[in-house]
Amino acid sequence: MSGTIRKVQDADLDDDIETPNPKRARVSFNPKVEEKVMEEYVAKGRSLESVRVEVKRAIEAHSKGDSEKYDSIKEVFAQTEGDAREDITENDEVKTYLVALTSYASLLNKDCNGLVKAILKCEWMGRDEGFVKAYAQFLGNLVSAQGAYVGLVLGNLIDHFTGGTTSFIHDLTSANENIVRLSSGRLSGCPDVSRDTLSSRIHFALKYLLRLIPSASATLSPILSAKFPFADETKRVHVTYINNLVRLLEYAPELKSDVFSLITDRLVKIDVQMQVDLDDVDDEVAGAIVQALAMNPSEQEEEDDEDADDSDDSDAESINSDDRRSCQYVRDFTRTFCQYYSTYI
């Protein structure tokens, strides 16, 4: 990938992943962290070095057509996709292979696309903090060594802005829109993780990658546009996605212009489309009423039709009320957004 790639030490994984707490000491992360992460599992009889050797041999054999060991490593990560049967030993095994693969990220070319995708899909946000930092470091090493994966990695993280394998719950009754399903923080063999922390970990990984490879912002911008919810998604989906975009700007200010233009453009289009849809419904209802009157010329029938018309109007109003409220909501949200963030555009 073209552009500046910083050293891992410069990007540094020293940010606090948890919800910010001024009384909490900052946790540092350095190359020695992998040994600390693996202490418990190493004590169970298998060294990190032996796993490294296995990983390297498996990748090299896969490149020559022998994929048996390679497929076994894929299964280590594939079984973590929502698998409630995991125990502490299996969690440690996933950790070990992740750290080992970090050392050989340069070998994970396009032929290893299947393994990379398995790692990206694994449940990682609800694990311990050491695993999350090791996961972020793996992503950093991967995109630094194999630039072709930058778009895939960033897109996978942005998927969580509205819902992906680990879906966001769009609950407007919550004070925090950036929330994920609680089950993602309740993995077997791992301490429970709060929703706020799950959400923070997405932004932690993104922030680290953008620090490590500043030029990745240029790749991220079109991804944000492509992942923006469709117009027929619920207002809750749109609000959650937009809130995450605004949070992204806290550590990627270079994207302000692109993000604000994107939000304004999409909300205006949604407003216009919703109004067109409502007008179409109104025209259909009016046409049905006219046709009914033409088919019933007698006075008595006309009186009956008037009652029916009232019923039709009531039904139409009931059908359209939710859509009209949504339309007004989009307008109000767009107006508020433009006023509040106008100083940044």
Contacts in CASP RR format, 6 or more apart in sequence:
PFRMAT RR
TARGET T0000
AUTHOR 0000-0000-0000
METHOD contacts of the structure
MODEL  1
MSGTIRKVQDADLDDDIETPNPKRARVSFNPKVEEKVMEEYVAKGRSLES
VRVEVKRAIEAHSKGDSEKYDSIKEVFAQTEGDAREDITENDEVKTYLVA
LTSYASLLNKDCNGLVKAILKCEWMGRDEGFVKAYAQFLGNLVSAQGAYV
GLVLGNLIDHFTGGTTSFIHDLTSANENIVRLSSGRLSGCPDVSRDTLSS
RIHFALKYLLRLIPSASATLSPILSAKFPFADETKRVHVTYINNLVRLLE
YAPELKSDVFSLITDRLVKIDVQMQVDLDDVDDEVAGAIVQALAMNPSEQ
EEEDDEDADDSDDSDAESINSDDRRSCQYVRDFTRTFCQYYSTYI
1 143 0 8 1.000
1 147 0 8 1.000
1 148 0 8 1.000
1 150 0 8 1.000
1 213 0 8 1.000
1 215 0 8 1.000
1 216 0 8 1.000
1 219 0 8 1.000
2 215 0 8 1.000
3 213 0 8 1.000
3 214 0 8 1.000
3 215 0 8 1.000
4 213 0 8 1.000
4 214 0 8 1.000
4 215 0 8 1.000
5 144 0 8 1.000
5 212 0 8 1.000
5 213 0 8 1.000
6 211 0 8 1.000
6 212 0 8 1.000
6 213 0 8 1.000
6 214 0 8 1.000
8 31 0 8 1.000
8 137 0 8 1.000
8 140 0 8 1.000
8 141 0 8 1.000
8 212 0 8 1.000
9 30 0 8 1.000
9 31 0 8 1.000
10 211 0 8 1.000
10 212 0 8 1.000
11 140 0 8 1.000
11 208 0 8 1.000
11 211 0 8 1.000
11 212 0 8 1.000
12 29 0 8 1.000
12 211 0 8 1.000
13 29 0 8 1.000
13 33 0 8 1.000
13 133 0 8 1.000
13 136 0 8 1.000
13 137 0 8 1.000
13 208 0 8 1.000
14 26 0 8 1.000
14 27 0 8 1.000
14 28 0 8 1.000
14 29 0 8 1.000
15 26 0 8 1.000
15 204 0 8 1.000
15 207 0 8 1.000
15 208 0 8 1.000
16 24 0 8 1.000
16 26 0 8 1.000
16 27 0 8 1.000
17 27 0 8 1.000
17 129 0 8 1.000
17 132 0 8 1.000
17 133 0 8 1.000
17 197 0 8 1.000
17 200 0 8 1.000
17 201 0 8 1.000
17 204 0 8 1.000
18 24 0 8 1.000
18 129 0 8 1.000
18 197 0 8 1.000
18 200 0 8 1.000
19 194 0 8 1.000
19 196 0 8 1.000
19 197 0 8 1.000
19 200 0 8 1.000
27 129 0 8 1.000
29 133 0 8 1.000
29 137 0 8 1.000
33 130 0 8 1.000
33 133 0 8 1.000
33 134 0 8 1.000
33 137 0 8 1.000
34 48 0 8 1.000
34 99 0 8 1.000
34 102 0 8 1.000
34 134 0 8 1.000
35 48 0 8 1.000
37 95 0 8 1.000
37 99 0 8 1.000
37 130 0 8 1.000
37 131 0 8 1.000
37 133 0 8 1.000
37 134 0 8 1.000
38 48 0 8 1.000
38 92 0 8 1.000
38 95 0 8 1.000
38 96 0 8 1.000
38 99 0 8 1.000
40 92 0 8 1.000
41 89 0 8 1.000
41 92 0 8 1.000
41 93 0 8 1.000
41 95 0 8 1.000
41 96 0 8 1.000
42 48 0 8 1.000
44 89 0 8 1.000
44 92 0 8 1.000
46 96 0 8 1.000
48 96 0 8 1.000
48 99 0 8 1.000
48 100 0 8 1.000
51 96 0 8 1.000
51 97 0 8 1.000
51 100 0 8 1.000
52 100 0 8 1.000
52 103 0 8 1.000
52 104 0 8 1.000
54 69 0 8 1.000
54 73 0 8 1.000
54 100 0 8 1.000
55 73 0 8 1.000
55 97 0 8 1.000
55 100 0 8 1.000
55 101 0 8 1.000
55 103 0 8 1.000
55 104 0 8 1.000
56 104 0 8 1.000
56 107 0 8 1.000
57 69 0 8 1.000
58 69 0 8 1.000
58 70 0 8 1.000
58 72 0 8 1.000
58 73 0 8 1.000
59 70 0 8 1.000
59 104 0 8 1.000
59 107 0 8 1.000
59 108 0 8 1.000
59 112 0 8 1.000
60 107 0 8 1.000
61 67 0 8 1.000
61 68 0 8 1.000
61 69 0 8 1.000
61 70 0 8 1.000
62 69 0 8 1.000
62 70 0 8 1.000
62 111 0 8 1.000
62 112 0 8 1.000
63 111 0 8 1.000
70 112 0 8 1.000
70 115 0 8 1.000
73 97 0 8 1.000
73 101 0 8 1.000
73 115 0 8 1.000
74 114 0 8 1.000
74 115 0 8 1.000
74 118 0 8 1.000
76 93 0 8 1.000
76 94 0 8 1.000
76 97 0 8 1.000
77 94 0 8 1.000
77 97 0 8 1.000
77 115 0 8 1.000
77 118 0 8 1.000
77 119 0 8 1.000
77 121 0 8 1.000
77 122 0 8 1.000
78 118 0 8 1.000
78 121 0 8 1.000
78 122 0 8 1.000
79 86 0 8 1.000
79 90 0 8 1.000
80 86 0 8 1.000
80 90 0 8 1.000
80 94 0 8 1.000
80 122 0 8 1.000
80 123 0 8 1.000
81 121 0 8 1.000
81 122 0 8 1.000
81 123 0 8 1.000
81 165 0 8 1.000
82 123 0 8 1.000
82 187 0 8 1.000
83 123 0 8 1.000
84 187 0 8 1.000
84 188 0 8 1.000
85 188 0 8 1.000
86 187 0 8 1.000
86 188 0 8 1.000
86 189 0 8 1.000
87 188 0 8 1.000
87 189 0 8 1.000
88 189 0 8 1.000
91 127 0 8 1.000
91 131 0 8 1.000
91 187 0 8 1.000
91 189 0 8 1.000
91 190 0 8 1.000
94 122 0 8 1.000
94 131 0 8 1.000
95 131 0 8 1.000
95 134 0 8 1.000
98 119 0 8 1.000
98 131 0 8 1.000
98 134 0 8 1.000
98 135 0 8 1.000
98 138 0 8 1.000
99 134 0 8 1.000
99 138 0 8 1.000
101 108 0 8 1.000
101 115 0 8 1.000
101 119 0 8 1.000
101 138 0 8 1.000
102 134 0 8 1.000
102 137 0 8 1.000
102 138 0 8 1.000
102 141 0 8 1.000
105 138 0 8 1.000
105 140 0 8 1.000
105 141 0 8 1.000
105 142 0 8 1.000
105 144 0 8 1.000
105 145 0 8 1.000
105 146 0 8 1.000
106 145 0 8 1.000
106 146 0 8 1.000
108 115 0 8 1.000
108 116 0 8 1.000
108 142 0 8 1.000
108 145 0 8 1.000
108 146 0 8 1.000
108 149 0 8 1.000
109 146 0 8 1.000
110 148 0 8 1.000
116 142 0 8 1.000
116 149 0 8 1.000
116 152 0 8 1.000
117 152 0 8 1.000
119 138 0 8 1.000
120 152 0 8 1.000
120 153 0 8 1.000
120 156 0 8 1.000
121 156 0 8 1.000
121 165 0 8 1.000
123 166 0 8 1.000
123 184 0 8 1.000
123 187 0 8 1.000
124 131 0 8 1.000
124 132 0 8 1.000
124 135 0 8 1.000
125 132 0 8 1.000
125 166 0 8 1.000
125 180 0 8 1.000
125 184 0 8 1.000
125 185 0 8 1.000
125 193 0 8 1.000
125 198 0 8 1.000
125 201 0 8 1.000
125 202 0 8 1.000
126 132 0 8 1.000
126 184 0 8 1.000
126 185 0 8 1.000
126 186 0 8 1.000
126 187 0 8 1.000
126 190 0 8 1.000
126 193 0 8 1.000
126 198 0 8 1.000
126 201 0 8 1.000
127 135 0 8 1.000
127 187 0 8 1.000
127 190 0 8 1.000
127 193 0 8 1.000
128 190 0 8 1.000
128 191 0 8 1.000
132 201 0 8 1.000
132 204 0 8 1.000
132 205 0 8 1.000
135 205 0 8 1.000
136 204 0 8 1.000
136 205 0 8 1.000
136 208 0 8 1.000
136 209 0 8 1.000
139 153 0 8 1.000
139 205 0 8 1.000
139 208 0 8 1.000
139 209 0 8 1.000
140 208 0 8 1.000
140 209 0 8 1.000
140 212 0 8 1.000
140 213 0 8 1.000
142 149 0 8 1.000
142 153 0 8 1.000
143 149 0 8 1.000
143 150 0 8 1.000
143 153 0 8 1.000
143 209 0 8 1.000
143 212 0 8 1.000
143 213 0 8 1.000
143 216 0 8 1.000
144 212 0 8 1.000
144 213 0 8 1.000
150 213 0 8 1.000
150 216 0 8 1.000
150 219 0 8 1.000
151 219 0 8 1.000
151 223 0 8 1.000
153 209 0 8 1.000
154 206 0 8 1.000
154 209 0 8 1.000
154 216 0 8 1.000
154 219 0 8 1.000
154 220 0 8 1.000
154 223 0 8 1.000
155 223 0 8 1.000
155 227 0 8 1.000
157 202 0 8 1.000
157 205 0 8 1.000
157 206 0 8 1.000
157 209 0 8 1.000
158 220 0 8 1.000
158 223 0 8 1.000
158 224 0 8 1.000
158 227 0 8 1.000
159 165 0 8 1.000
159 227 0 8 1.000
160 166 0 8 1.000
160 168 0 8 1.000
160 180 0 8 1.000
160 202 0 8 1.000
161 168 0 8 1.000
161 202 0 8 1.000
161 227 0 8 1.000
161 240 0 8 1.000
161 241 0 8 1.000
161 244 0 8 1.000
161 245 0 8 1.000
162 168 0 8 1.000
162 170 0 8 1.000
162 227 0 8 1.000
162 229 0 8 1.000
162 233 0 8 1.000
162 237 0 8 1.000
162 240 0 8 1.000
162 241 0 8 1.000
162 244 0 8 1.000
166 180 0 8 1.000
166 181 0 8 1.000
166 184 0 8 1.000
166 198 0 8 1.000
167 180 0 8 1.000
167 181 0 8 1.000
168 178 0 8 1.000
168 179 0 8 1.000
168 180 0 8 1.000
168 181 0 8 1.000
168 199 0 8 1.000
168 240 0 8 1.000
169 179 0 8 1.000
169 180 0 8 1.000
169 181 0 8 1.000
169 182 0 8 1.000
170 177 0 8 1.000
170 234 0 8 1.000
170 236 0 8 1.000
170 237 0 8 1.000
170 239 0 8 1.000
170 240 0 8 1.000
171 179 0 8 1.000
171 236 0 8 1.000
172 235 0 8 1.000
172 236 0 8 1.000
172 239 0 8 1.000
176 195 0 8 1.000
176 196 0 8 1.000
176 199 0 8 1.000
177 239 0 8 1.000
177 240 0 8 1.000
177 243 0 8 1.000
178 196 0 8 1.000
178 199 0 8 1.000
178 240 0 8 1.000
178 243 0 8 1.000
178 244 0 8 1.000
178 247 0 8 1.000
179 195 0 8 1.000
179 196 0 8 1.000
179 198 0 8 1.000
179 199 0 8 1.000
179 240 0 8 1.000
180 195 0 8 1.000
180 198 0 8 1.000
180 199 0 8 1.000
182 195 0 8 1.000
184 193 0 8 1.000
184 198 0 8 1.000
185 192 0 8 1.000
185 193 0 8 1.000
185 194 0 8 1.000
185 195 0 8 1.000
185 198 0 8 1.000
186 192 0 8 1.000
186 193 0 8 1.000
202 244 0 8 1.000
203 244 0 8 1.000
203 247 0 8 1.000
203 248 0 8 1.000
203 251 0 8 1.000
206 248 0 8 1.000
206 251 0 8 1.000
206 252 0 8 1.000
207 251 0 8 1.000
207 252 0 8 1.000
209 216 0 8 1.000
210 216 0 8 1.000
210 217 0 8 1.000
210 220 0 8 1.000
210 251 0 8 1.000
210 252 0 8 1.000
211 251 0 8 1.000
217 252 0 8 1.000
217 254 0 8 1.000
217 255 0 8 1.000
220 252 0 8 1.000
220 255 0 8 1.000
221 255 0 8 1.000
221 258 0 8 1.000
224 245 0 8 1.000
224 248 0 8 1.000
224 255 0 8 1.000
224 258 0 8 1.000
224 259 0 8 1.000
224 262 0 8 1.000
225 262 0 8 1.000
227 241 0 8 1.000
228 241 0 8 1.000
228 262 0 8 1.000
228 266 0 8 1.000
229 237 0 8 1.000
229 238 0 8 1.000
229 241 0 8 1.000
231 266 0 8 1.000
231 269 0 8 1.000
231 270 0 8 1.000
231 273 0 8 1.000
231 274 0 8 1.000
235 326 0 8 1.000
235 329 0 8 1.000
235 330 0 8 1.000
235 333 0 8 1.000
238 266 0 8 1.000
238 267 0 8 1.000
238 270 0 8 1.000
238 330 0 8 1.000
239 333 0 8 1.000
242 263 0 8 1.000
242 337 0 8 1.000
245 259 0 8 1.000
245 262 0 8 1.000
245 263 0 8 1.000
246 259 0 8 1.000
246 341 0 8 1.000
248 255 0 8 1.000
248 259 0 8 1.000
249 255 0 8 1.000
249 256 0 8 1.000
249 259 0 8 1.000
256 344 0 8 1.000
256 345 0 8 1.000
257 345 0 8 1.000
260 341 0 8 1.000
260 344 0 8 1.000
260 345 0 8 1.000
261 345 0 8 1.000
263 337 0 8 1.000
264 334 0 8 1.000
264 337 0 8 1.000
264 338 0 8 1.000
267 330 0 8 1.000
267 333 0 8 1.000
267 334 0 8 1.000
267 337 0 8 1.000
268 334 0 8 1.000
270 330 0 8 1.000
271 327 0 8 1.000
271 330 0 8 1.000
271 331 0 8 1.000
271 334 0 8 1.000
274 323 0 8 1.000
274 326 0 8 1.000
274 327 0 8 1.000
274 330 0 8 1.000
275 327 0 8 1.000
277 323 0 8 1.000
278 320 0 8 1.000
278 323 0 8 1.000
278 324 0 8 1.000
278 327 0 8 1.000
281 316 0 8 1.000
281 319 0 8 1.000
281 320 0 8 1.000
281 323 0 8 1.000
282 316 0 8 1.000
282 320 0 8 1.000
285 312 0 8 1.000
285 313 0 8 1.000
285 316 0 8 1.000
288 312 0 8 1.000
289 309 0 8 1.000
289 312 0 8 1.000
292 305 0 8 1.000
292 308 0 8 1.000
292 309 0 8 1.000
293 302 0 8 1.000
293 305 0 8 1.000
296 302 0 8 1.000
296 304 0 8 1.000
296 305 0 8 1.000
END
